Amino acid sequence: MIKRFFVVIFFFIVLMNGVYALGVTPGRTTIDYIPNLEKEVQFSVLNNENKEMDVIFFIQGELNGSVSLFDTKAEFKKKDSSKGFRYKVKLPEKLNPGLHTADIVSLEVPK
């Protein structure tokens, strides 16, 4: 019984497809609240696998209406090791104390 369990686990691991993630740097940016603050922030997407791919960007989270992307789609060639992108943050006039977030999601999409 135990041997069968280990055989099943072994085949599961061997047959499992690799999971790959896009590299994004910096992974997090913290902005202290100032009413009506407008700030432009830069980030980079890394193409660690040196492959051709399309990447889309979208915003989610509580402050998604306060963030606007300059680009919503990018095309990477094999030779592109990384590309830089920007977004703009415009904080509201009033905000309750505490942590408030917006996430910029980068997602590889099929060509």
Residue pairs with C-beta under 8 A, 6 or more apart in sequence:
20 49
22 45
22 46
22 55
22 106
22 107
22 108
23 45
23 46
23 48
23 82
24 43
24 44
24 45
24 46
24 106
25 43
25 44
25 46
26 43
29 41
29 43
31 37
31 39
31 41
31 89
31 91
33 91
33 95
33 100
34 91
35 91
35 92
35 93
35 94
35 95
36 90
36 91
36 92
36 93
37 89
37 90
37 91
38 88
38 89
38 90
38 91
39 88
39 89
40 86
40 87
40 88
40 89
41 86
41 87
41 88
41 89
42 84
42 85
42 86
43 84
43 85
43 86
43 87
43 104
44 82
44 83
44 84
44 85
45 55
45 74
45 76
45 82
45 83
45 85
45 106
46 81
46 82
47 53
47 76
47 80
47 81
47 82
47 83
50 78
50 79
50 81
51 76
51 78
52 75
52 76
52 77
52 78
52 111
53 75
53 76
53 108
53 109
53 111
54 73
54 74
54 75
54 76
54 108
54 109
54 110
54 111
55 73
55 74
55 75
55 76
55 106
55 107
55 108
55 109
56 72
56 73
56 74
56 106
56 107
56 109
57 69
57 71
57 72
57 73
57 74
57 85
57 104
57 105
57 106
57 107
58 69
58 72
58 104
58 105
58 107
59 67
59 69
59 87
59 102
59 103
59 104
59 105
60 102
60 103
60 105
61 101
61 102
61 103
62 100
62 101
62 102
63 91
63 100
63 101
63 102
64 102
66 89
66 90
66 91
66 92
66 102
67 87
67 88
67 89
67 102
67 104
68 87
68 88
68 90
69 85
69 87
69 104
70 85
70 86
70 87
70 88
71 85
71 86
74 83
74 85
76 83
87 104
89 102
